[in-house]
Amino acid sequence: MWCSGPAGSAVSAEVADCAVARRFVIAAILIIDDEEPVRQLLRQALEAAGHEVREASTGVEGLRAVCDRQTDLAITDIFMPDMDGLEMVHMLRREFPEVRIIAMSGGGGDWNAFKVARMLGAHDTLTKPVELSTLMERVGELLKPNN
């Protein structure tokens, strides 16, 4: 088992529109992505919607973060240097089966990676760059009580 131990910019108009247009159950969300600008944008959108958001820049950090605190949803990049998102999905599914998972990739819409991510247990997949309205819709669906 893995249990062993920000940007100051204003929220963009698009993020604010998403937050006003949709009301979601407040959840603990972890963003795992090696690209800081991606993490910042997703964090701003999700926090504006009322979620508690944590970030990890590597897969190992992400697993430790899930171990350290309650996580309802993990959003992970598929292609990362230390531990790819496919391994991350597999580990989360095995060690933390209650955590919902969205796998993302900007790797040219690599559908094979998305197919494998779903086979390993990802609940949804998104292509980067992701439309914030699409992200918020998918997050809302995954956080519904009967999902």
GUSE-949976 format. One record per atom (N, C-alpha, C, CB): x negated, y, z; residue in one letter. Coordinates in Angstrom, 1 decimal, always signed. Glycine has a CB too. Layout:
       px       py       pz   res
        X        Y        Z     a
...
END
This chain:
       px       py       pz   res
     -0.8     -1.2     +0.0     m
     +0.0     +0.0     +0.0     m
     -0.9     +1.2     +0.0     m
     +1.0     +0.0     +1.2     m
     -0.4     +2.3     -0.6     w
     -1.2     +3.5     -0.7     w
     -1.2     +4.4     +0.5     w
     -0.7     +4.3     -1.9     w
     -0.5     +4.1     +1.6     c
     -0.4     +4.9     +2.7     c
     -1.6     +4.8     +3.6     c
     +0.9     +4.6     +3.6     c
     -2.6     +5.6     +3.5     s
     -3.8     +5.6     +4.3     s
     -4.1     +7.0     +4.8     s
     -5.0     +5.1     +3.6     s
     -3.8     +7.3     +4.6     g
     -4.1     +8.6     +5.1     g
     -3.2     +9.8     +4.2     g
     -5.6     +8.9     +5.0     g
     -0.8    +28.6     -5.3     p
     +0.4    +28.9     -6.1     p
     +0.4    +30.2     -6.8     p
     +1.6    +28.9     -5.1     p
     +1.3    +29.9     -7.6     a
     +1.4    +31.1     -8.4     a
     +2.2    +32.2     -7.8     a
     +2.0    +30.8     -9.8     a
     +1.7    +33.5     -7.8     g
     +2.5    +34.6     -7.2     g
     +3.4    +35.3     -8.2     g
     +1.5    +35.5     -6.6     g
     +3.5    +34.8     -9.4     s
     +4.2    +35.5    -10.4     s
     +5.7    +35.4    -10.2     s
     +3.9    +35.0    -11.8     s
     +6.5    +36.3    -10.7     a
     +8.0    +36.3    -10.6     a
     +8.5    +35.2    -11.4     a
     +8.6    +37.6    -11.0     a
     +9.7    +34.7    -11.0     v
    +10.4    +33.6    -11.8     v
    +10.9    +34.3    -13.1     v
    +11.5    +33.0    -10.9     v
    +10.7    +33.6    -14.2     s
    +11.1    +34.1    -15.5     s
    +12.6    +34.2    -15.6     s
    +10.5    +33.3    -16.6     s
    +13.1    +34.9    -16.5     a
    +14.5    +35.1    -16.7     a
    +15.2    +33.7    -17.0     a
    +14.8    +36.1    -17.8     a
    +14.5    +32.9    -17.8     e
    +15.0    +31.6    -18.1     e
    +15.2    +30.7    -16.9     e
    +14.1    +30.9    -19.1     e
    +14.2    +30.7    -16.0     v
    +14.2    +30.0    -14.8     v
    +15.4    +30.5    -13.9     v
    +12.9    +30.1    -14.0     v
    +15.5    +31.8    -13.8     a
    +16.6    +32.4    -13.0     a
    +18.0    +32.0    -13.6     a
    +16.5    +33.9    -13.0     a
    +18.1    +32.0    -14.9     d
    +19.4    +31.6    -15.5     d
    +19.7    +30.2    -15.2     d
    +19.3    +31.8    -17.1     d
    +18.7    +29.3    -15.3     c
    +19.0    +27.9    -14.9     c
    +19.4    +27.8    -13.5     c
    +17.7    +27.1    -15.1     c
    +18.8    +28.5    -12.6     a
    +19.2    +28.4    -11.2     a
    +20.6    +28.9    -10.9     a
    +18.2    +29.2    -10.3     a
    +21.0    +30.0    -11.6     v
    +22.3    +30.5    -11.4     v
    +23.3    +29.7    -12.0     v
    +22.4    +32.0    -11.9     v
    +23.0    +29.1    -13.2     a
    +24.0    +28.3    -13.9     a
    +24.3    +27.0    -13.3     a
    +23.5    +28.1    -15.3     a
    +23.4    +26.4    -12.6     r
    +23.5    +25.1    -12.0     r
    +23.3    +25.1    -10.5     r
    +22.6    +24.1    -12.7     r
    +24.1    +24.3     -9.8     r
    +23.8    +24.1     -8.4     r
    +23.6    +22.6     -8.2     r
    +25.1    +24.6     -7.6     r
    +22.5    +22.3     -7.6     f
    +22.1    +20.9     -7.4     f
    +22.0    +20.6     -5.9     f
    +20.8    +20.5     -8.1     f
    +22.1    +19.4     -5.6     v
    +21.8    +19.0     -4.2     v
    +20.3    +19.2     -4.0     v
    +22.1    +17.4     -4.0     v
    +20.0    +19.8     -2.8     i
    +18.6    +20.1     -2.5     i
    +17.9    +18.8     -2.3     i
    +18.5    +21.0     -1.2     i
    +16.7    +18.7     -2.9     a
    +16.0    +17.4     -2.9     a
    +14.5    +17.7     -2.7     a
    +16.2    +16.6     -4.1     a
    +13.7    +16.7     -2.3     a
    +12.3    +16.8     -2.2     a
    +11.7    +16.3     -3.5     a
    +11.7    +16.0     -1.0     a
    +11.0    +17.1     -4.3     i
    +10.5    +16.8     -5.6     i
     +9.0    +16.9     -5.6     i
    +11.2    +17.6     -6.7     i
     +8.3    +16.0     -6.2     l
     +6.9    +16.0     -6.4     l
     +6.6    +16.1     -7.9     l
     +6.2    +14.8     -5.7     l
     +5.8    +17.1     -8.2     i
     +5.3    +17.2     -9.6     i
     +3.8    +16.7     -9.7     i
     +5.4    +18.7    -10.1     i
     +3.6    +15.7    -10.5     i
     +2.2    +15.2    -10.7     i
     +1.8    +15.5    -12.1     i
     +2.2    +13.7    -10.3     i
     +0.9    +16.4    -12.3     d
     +0.4    +16.8    -13.6     d
     -0.9    +17.4    -13.5     d
     +1.4    +17.8    -14.3     d
     -1.9    +17.1    -14.4     d
     -3.2    +17.7    -14.3     d
     -3.3    +19.1    -14.8     d
     -4.2    +16.8    -15.0     d
     -2.2    +19.6    -15.4     e
     -2.2    +20.9    -16.0     e
     -1.5    +21.9    -15.0     e
     -1.5    +21.0    -17.4     e
     -2.3    +22.8    -14.4     e
     -1.7    +23.7    -13.4     e
     -0.6    +24.6    -14.0     e
     -2.8    +24.6    -12.9     e
     -0.7    +25.1    -15.2     p
     +0.5    +25.9    -15.7     p
     +1.8    +25.2    -15.8     p
     +0.1    +26.5    -17.1     p
     +1.7    +23.9    -16.1     v
     +2.9    +23.1    -16.2     v
     +3.5    +22.9    -14.8     v
     +2.6    +21.7    -16.8     v
     +2.6    +22.6    -13.8     r
     +3.1    +22.4    -12.5     r
     +3.7    +23.7    -12.0     r
     +1.9    +22.0    -11.5     r
     +3.1    +24.9    -12.2     q
     +3.7    +26.1    -11.8     q
     +5.0    +26.4    -12.4     q
     +2.7    +27.3    -12.1     q
     +5.2    +26.2    -13.7     l
     +6.5    +26.5    -14.3     l
     +7.6    +25.6    -13.8     l
     +6.4    +26.3    -15.8     l
     +7.3    +24.3    -13.6     l
     +8.3    +23.4    -13.1     l
     +8.6    +23.7    -11.7     l
     +7.7    +21.9    -13.2     l
     +7.6    +24.0    -10.9     r
     +7.8    +24.4     -9.5     r
     +8.7    +25.6     -9.4     r
     +6.5    +24.7     -8.8     r
     +8.5    +26.6    -10.2     q
     +9.3    +27.8    -10.1     q
    +10.8    +27.5    -10.5     q
     +8.8    +28.9    -11.1     q
    +11.0    +26.7    -11.5     a
    +12.3    +26.4    -11.9     a
    +13.1    +25.6    -10.8     a
    +12.3    +25.6    -13.2     a
    +12.4    +24.6    -10.3     l
    +13.0    +23.7     -9.3     l
    +13.2    +24.4     -8.0     l
    +12.1    +22.5     -9.1     l
    +12.3    +25.2     -7.6     e
    +12.5    +26.0     -6.3     e
    +13.6    +27.0     -6.4     e
    +11.2    +26.7     -5.9     e
    +13.7    +27.6     -7.6     a
    +14.8    +28.5     -7.9     a
    +16.2    +27.8     -7.7     a
    +14.7    +29.2     -9.2     a
    +16.2    +26.5     -8.0     a
    +17.4    +25.8     -7.9     a
    +17.7    +25.2     -6.5     a
    +17.4    +24.6     -8.9     a
    +16.7    +25.6     -5.6     g
    +16.9    +25.2     -4.2     g
    +16.2    +23.9     -3.7     g
    +18.3    +25.0     -3.9     g
    +15.3    +23.4     -4.6     h
    +14.6    +22.1     -4.2     h
    +13.3    +22.5     -3.5     h
    +14.3    +21.3     -5.4     h
    +12.9    +21.5     -2.6     e
    +11.6    +21.6     -2.0     e
    +10.7    +20.9     -3.0     e
    +11.6    +20.8     -0.6     e
     +9.6    +21.6     -3.4     v
     +8.7    +21.1     -4.4     v
     +7.3    +21.1     -3.9     v
     +8.8    +22.0     -5.6     v
     +6.6    +19.9     -4.1     r
     +5.2    +19.7     -3.8     r
     +4.5    +19.4     -5.2     r
     +5.0    +18.6     -2.8     r
     +3.2    +19.6     -5.2     e
     +2.4    +19.4     -6.4     e
     +1.3    +18.5     -6.1     e
     +2.0    +20.7     -7.0     e
     +0.9    +17.7     -7.1     a
     -0.4    +16.9     -7.1     a
     -1.0    +17.0     -8.5     a
     -0.1    +15.4     -6.7     a
     -2.3    +17.2     -8.5     s
     -3.0    +17.4     -9.8     s
     -3.6    +16.0    -10.3     s
     -4.1    +18.4     -9.7     s
     -3.5    +15.0     -9.5     t
     -4.0    +13.7     -9.9     t
     -3.0    +12.6     -9.5     t
     -5.4    +13.4     -9.4     t
     -3.1    +11.4    -10.1     g
     -2.2    +10.3     -9.7     g
     -2.5     +9.9     -8.2     g
     -2.4     +9.2    -10.6     g
     -3.8     +9.9     -7.8     v
     -4.1     +9.5     -6.5     v
     -3.5    +10.5     -5.5     v
     -5.6     +9.4     -6.3     v
     -3.6    +11.8     -5.7     e
     -3.0    +12.8     -4.9     e
     -1.5    +12.6     -4.8     e
     -3.3    +14.2     -5.4     e
     -0.9    +12.2     -6.0     g
     +0.5    +12.0     -6.0     g
     +1.0    +10.9     -5.1     g
     +1.0    +11.8     -7.4     g
     +0.3     +9.8     -5.2     l
     +0.6     +8.6     -4.3     l
     +0.5     +9.0     -2.9     l
     -0.2     +7.4     -4.7     l
     -0.6     +9.7     -2.5     r
     -0.7    +10.1     -1.1     r
     +0.4    +11.0     -0.7     r
     -2.1    +10.8     -0.9     r
     +0.8    +11.9     -1.6     a
     +1.9    +12.9     -1.3     a
     +3.2    +12.2     -1.0     a
     +2.0    +13.9     -2.4     a
     +3.5    +11.1     -1.8     v
     +4.7    +10.4     -1.6     v
     +4.6     +9.6     -0.3     v
     +4.9     +9.4     -2.8     v
     +3.5     +9.1     +0.0     c
     +3.3     +8.4     +1.3     c
     +3.5     +9.3     +2.5     c
     +1.9     +7.7     +1.3     c
     +3.0    +10.6     +2.4     d
     +3.0    +11.5     +3.5     d
     +4.3    +12.1     +3.8     d
     +2.0    +12.6     +3.2     d
     +5.2    +12.3     +2.8     r
     +6.4    +13.0     +3.0     r
     +7.5    +12.4     +2.2     r
     +6.3    +14.5     +2.8     r
     +8.8    +12.5     +2.6     q
     +9.9    +12.0     +1.9     q
     +9.9    +12.6     +0.5     q
    +11.2    +12.4     +2.6     q
    +10.1    +11.8     -0.5     t
    +10.2    +12.3     -1.9     t
    +11.4    +11.6     -2.5     t
     +8.9    +11.9     -2.7     t
    +12.3    +12.5     -3.1     d
    +13.5    +12.0     -3.7     d
    +13.2    +11.7     -5.2     d
    +14.6    +12.9     -3.5     d
    +12.4    +12.6     -5.8     l
    +12.1    +12.5     -7.2     l
    +10.7    +12.9     -7.5     l
    +13.1    +13.5     -8.0     l
    +10.0    +12.1     -8.4     a
     +8.7    +12.4     -8.8     a
     +8.7    +12.6    -10.3     a
     +7.7    +11.2     -8.5     a
     +8.1    +13.7    -10.7     i
     +8.0    +14.1    -12.1     i
     +6.5    +13.9    -12.5     i
     +8.5    +15.5    -12.5     i
     +6.2    +12.9    -13.3     t
     +4.8    +12.7    -13.6     t
     +4.4    +12.8    -15.0     t
     +4.4    +11.3    -13.1     t
     +3.3    +13.4    -15.3     d
     +2.7    +13.4    -16.7     d
     +2.3    +11.9    -17.0     d
     +1.5    +14.4    -16.8     d
     +2.3    +11.5    -18.2     i
     +1.9    +10.2    -18.6     i
     +0.4    +10.2    -18.8     i
     +2.6     +9.7    -19.8     i
     -0.2    +11.2    -19.4     f
     -1.6    +11.2    -19.8     f
     -2.4    +12.1    -18.8     f
     -1.8    +11.6    -21.2     f
     -3.0    +11.4    -17.8     m
     -3.9    +12.2    -16.8     m
     -5.2    +11.4    -16.7     m
     -3.2    +12.2    -15.4     m
     -6.3    +12.1    -16.3     p
     -7.6    +11.6    -16.4     p
     -7.9    +10.4    -15.3     p
     -8.6    +12.6    -16.1     p
     -7.4    +10.6    -14.1     d
     -7.9     +9.6    -13.1     d
     -7.0     +8.4    -13.0     d
     -7.9    +10.3    -11.7     d
     -5.7     +8.6    -13.1     m
     -4.7     +7.5    -13.1     m
     -3.6     +7.9    -14.0     m
     -4.2     +7.2    -11.6     m
     -3.4     +7.2    -15.1     d
     -2.4     +7.6    -16.0     d
     -1.0     +7.5    -15.4     d
     -2.5     +6.9    -17.3     d
     +0.0     +8.2    -16.0     g
     +1.3     +8.2    -15.5     g
     +2.0     +6.8    -15.6     g
     +2.1     +9.2    -16.3     g
     +1.6     +5.9    -16.5     l
     +2.2     +4.6    -16.6     l
     +1.8     +3.8    -15.3     l
     +1.7     +3.9    -17.8     l
     +0.6     +3.9    -14.9     e
     +0.1     +3.3    -13.7     e
     +0.9     +3.9    -12.5     e
     -1.4     +3.4    -13.5     e
     +1.0     +5.2    -12.5     m
     +1.8     +5.9    -11.5     m
     +3.2     +5.4    -11.4     m
     +1.8     +7.5    -11.8     m
     +3.9     +5.3    -12.5     v
     +5.3     +4.8    -12.5     v
     +5.3     +3.4    -11.9     v
     +5.8     +4.8    -13.9     v
     +4.4     +2.6    -12.3     h
     +4.3     +1.2    -11.8     h
     +4.1     +1.2    -10.3     h
     +3.2     +0.4    -12.5     h
     +3.2     +2.0     -9.8     m
     +2.9     +2.0     -8.3     m
     +4.1     +2.6     -7.5     m
     +1.6     +2.9     -8.1     m
     +4.7     +3.6     -8.1     l
     +5.8     +4.2     -7.4     l
     +7.0     +3.2     -7.3     l
     +6.3     +5.5     -8.1     l
     +7.2     +2.5     -8.4     r
     +8.3     +1.6     -8.4     r
     +8.1     +0.4     -7.4     r
     +8.5     +1.0     -9.9     r
     +6.8     +0.0     -7.3     r
     +6.4     -1.1     -6.5     r
     +6.4     -0.7     -5.0     r
     +5.1     -1.7     -6.8     r
     +5.8     +0.4     -4.7     e
     +5.6     +0.9     -3.3     e
     +6.8     +1.7     -2.7     e
     +4.4     +1.6     -3.2     e
     +7.5     +2.5     -3.6     f
     +8.5     +3.4     -3.2     f
     +9.7     +3.3     -4.1     f
     +8.0     +4.9     -3.2     f
    +10.4     +2.1     -4.1     p
    +11.5     +1.9     -5.0     p
    +12.7     +2.9     -5.0     p
    +12.0     +0.5     -4.8     p
    +12.8     +3.6     -3.9     e
    +13.9     +4.6     -3.8     e
    +13.6     +5.9     -4.5     e
    +14.2     +4.8     -2.3     e
    +12.4     +6.1     -4.8     v
    +12.0     +7.4     -5.5     v
    +12.5     +7.3     -7.0     v
    +10.5     +7.7     -5.4     v
    +13.2     +8.4     -7.4     r
    +13.5     +8.5     -8.8     r
    +12.3     +9.0     -9.6     r
    +14.8     +9.5     -9.0     r
    +12.2     +8.6    -10.8     i
    +11.0     +9.0    -11.6     i
    +11.3     +9.5    -13.0     i
    +10.0     +7.8    -11.7     i
    +10.7    +10.7    -13.3     i
    +10.8    +11.2    -14.7     i
     +9.3    +11.2    -15.2     i
    +11.4    +12.7    -14.7     i
     +9.1    +10.6    -16.3     a
     +7.8    +10.6    -16.9     a
     +7.8    +11.6    -18.1     a
     +7.4     +9.1    -17.4     a
     +6.7    +12.4    -18.2     m
     +6.6    +13.4    -19.2     m
     +5.4    +13.2    -20.0     m
     +6.7    +14.8    -18.6     m
     +5.4    +13.6    -21.3     s
     +4.2    +13.6    -22.1     s
     +4.3    +14.7    -23.1     s
     +4.0    +12.3    -22.7     s
     +3.1    +15.3    -23.4     g
     +3.0    +16.3    -24.5     g
     +2.1    +15.6    -25.5     g
     +2.4    +17.6    -24.0     g
     +1.8    +14.4    -25.4     g
     +0.9    +13.6    -26.3     g
     +1.6    +13.3    -27.7     g
     +0.5    +12.4    -25.7     g
     +2.2    +14.3    -28.3     g
     +2.7    +14.1    -29.7     g
     +3.9    +13.3    -29.7     g
     +1.6    +13.5    -30.5     g
     +4.7    +13.3    -28.6     g
     +5.9    +12.5    -28.6     g
     +5.6    +11.0    -28.7     g
     +6.8    +12.9    -29.7     g
     +4.7    +10.5    -28.0     d
     +4.3     +9.1    -28.0     d
     +5.4     +8.2    -27.5     d
     +3.0     +8.9    -27.2     d
     +6.3     +7.8    -28.4     w
     +7.5     +7.0    -28.0     w
     +7.1     +5.7    -27.4     w
     +8.4     +6.8    -29.2     w
     +6.0     +5.1    -27.8     n
     +5.5     +3.8    -27.2     n
     +5.3     +4.0    -25.7     n
     +4.3     +3.3    -27.9     n
     +4.6     +5.2    -25.3     a
     +4.3     +5.4    -23.9     a
     +5.6     +5.6    -23.2     a
     +3.4     +6.7    -23.8     a
     +6.6     +6.3    -23.8     f
     +7.9     +6.5    -23.1     f
     +8.6     +5.1    -22.9     f
     +8.8     +7.4    -24.0     f
     +8.5     +4.3    -24.0     k
     +9.2     +3.0    -23.9     k
     +8.5     +2.2    -22.7     k
     +9.0     +2.2    -25.2     k
     +7.2     +2.2    -22.6     v
     +6.5     +1.5    -21.6     v
     +6.9     +2.1    -20.2     v
     +5.0     +1.5    -21.8     v
     +6.9     +3.4    -20.1     a
     +7.3     +4.1    -18.9     a
     +8.6     +3.6    -18.4     a
     +7.3     +5.6    -19.0     a
     +9.6     +3.5    -19.3     r
    +10.9     +3.0    -18.9     r
    +10.9     +1.6    -18.5     r
    +11.9     +3.2    -20.1     r
    +10.1     +0.8    -19.2     m
    +10.0     -0.7    -18.9     m
     +9.4     -0.8    -17.5     m
     +9.2     -1.4    -19.9     m
     +8.5     +0.1    -17.1     l
     +7.8     +0.0    -15.8     l
     +8.7     +0.6    -14.7     l
     +6.5     +0.7    -15.9     l
     +9.8     +1.3    -15.0     g
    +10.7     +1.7    -14.0     g
    +11.0     +3.2    -14.0     g
    +10.2     +1.4    -12.7     g
    +10.5     +4.0    -15.0     a
    +10.9     +5.4    -15.0     a
    +12.4     +5.5    -15.3     a
    +10.0     +6.2    -16.1     a
    +13.0     +6.4    -14.6     h
    +14.5     +6.6    -14.8     h
    +14.8     +7.5    -16.1     h
    +15.1     +7.2    -13.6     h
    +13.8     +8.3    -16.4     d
    +14.0     +9.2    -17.6     d
    +12.6     +9.6    -18.1     d
    +14.8    +10.4    -17.2     d
    +12.6    +10.1    -19.4     t
    +11.4    +10.6    -20.0     t
    +11.7    +11.9    -20.6     t
    +10.8     +9.6    -21.0     t
    +10.7    +12.8    -20.7     l
    +10.8    +14.1    -21.3     l
     +9.6    +14.4    -22.1     l
    +11.1    +15.2    -20.2     l
     +9.7    +15.1    -23.2     t
     +8.6    +15.5    -24.0     t
     +8.3    +17.0    -23.6     t
     +9.0    +15.4    -25.5     t
     +6.9    +17.2    -23.4     k
     +6.5    +18.5    -23.2     k
     +6.1    +19.2    -24.5     k
     +5.2    +18.5    -22.2     k
     +6.4    +20.5    -24.6     p
     +6.9    +21.4    -23.6     p
     +8.4    +21.1    -23.4     p
     +6.7    +22.9    -23.9     p
     +8.9    +21.1    -22.2     v
    +10.3    +20.8    -21.9     v
    +11.1    +22.0    -21.8     v
    +10.4    +19.9    -20.6     v
    +12.3    +22.0    -22.3     e
    +13.2    +23.1    -22.1     e
    +13.6    +23.1    -20.6     e
    +14.5    +23.0    -23.1     e
    +13.6    +24.2    -19.9     l
    +13.9    +24.2    -18.5     l
    +15.4    +23.8    -18.3     l
    +13.7    +25.6    -17.9     l
    +16.3    +24.1    -19.2     s
    +17.7    +23.7    -19.0     s
    +17.8    +22.2    -19.1     s
    +18.6    +24.4    -20.1     s
    +17.0    +21.6    -20.0     t
    +17.0    +20.1    -20.1     t
    +16.5    +19.5    -18.9     t
    +16.2    +19.7    -21.3     t
    +15.4    +20.0    -18.4     l
    +14.8    +19.5    -17.1     l
    +15.8    +19.6    -16.0     l
    +13.5    +20.3    -16.8     l
    +16.4    +20.7    -15.8     m
    +17.4    +20.9    -14.7     m
    +18.6    +19.9    -14.9     m
    +17.9    +22.3    -14.6     m
    +19.0    +19.7    -16.1     e
    +20.1    +18.8    -16.3     e
    +19.8    +17.4    -15.9     e
    +20.6    +18.9    -17.8     e
    +18.6    +17.0    -16.3     r
    +18.1    +15.6    -16.1     r
    +17.9    +15.4    -14.6     r
    +16.8    +15.3    -16.8     r
    +17.3    +16.4    -13.9     v
    +17.0    +16.3    -12.5     v
    +18.4    +16.2    -11.8     v
    +16.3    +17.6    -12.0     v
    +19.3    +17.0    -12.1     g
    +20.7    +17.0    -11.5     g
    +21.3    +15.6    -11.7     g
    +21.6    +18.0    -12.1     g
    +21.2    +15.0    -12.8     e
    +21.8    +13.7    -13.1     e
    +21.1    +12.6    -12.2     e
    +21.6    +13.3    -14.6     e
    +19.8    +12.7    -12.1     l
    +19.1    +11.7    -11.3     l
    +19.3    +11.8     -9.8     l
    +17.6    +11.7    -11.6     l
    +19.7    +13.0     -9.4     l
    +19.9    +13.2     -7.9     l
    +21.3    +13.0     -7.5     l
    +19.4    +14.6     -7.6     l
    +22.2    +12.7     -8.4     k
    +23.5    +12.4     -8.0     k
    +23.5    +11.2     -7.1     k
    +24.4    +12.1     -9.3     k
    +24.4    +11.2     -6.1     p
    +24.4    +10.1     -5.1     p
    +24.5     +8.7     -5.7     p
    +25.5    +10.3     -4.1     p
    +25.3     +8.5     -6.7     n
    +25.5     +7.1     -7.3     n
    +24.5     +6.7     -8.3     n
    +26.9     +7.1     -7.8     n
    +23.4     +7.4     -8.5     n
    +22.3     +7.0     -9.4     n
    +21.2     +6.3     -8.7     n
    +21.8     +8.2    -10.1     n
END
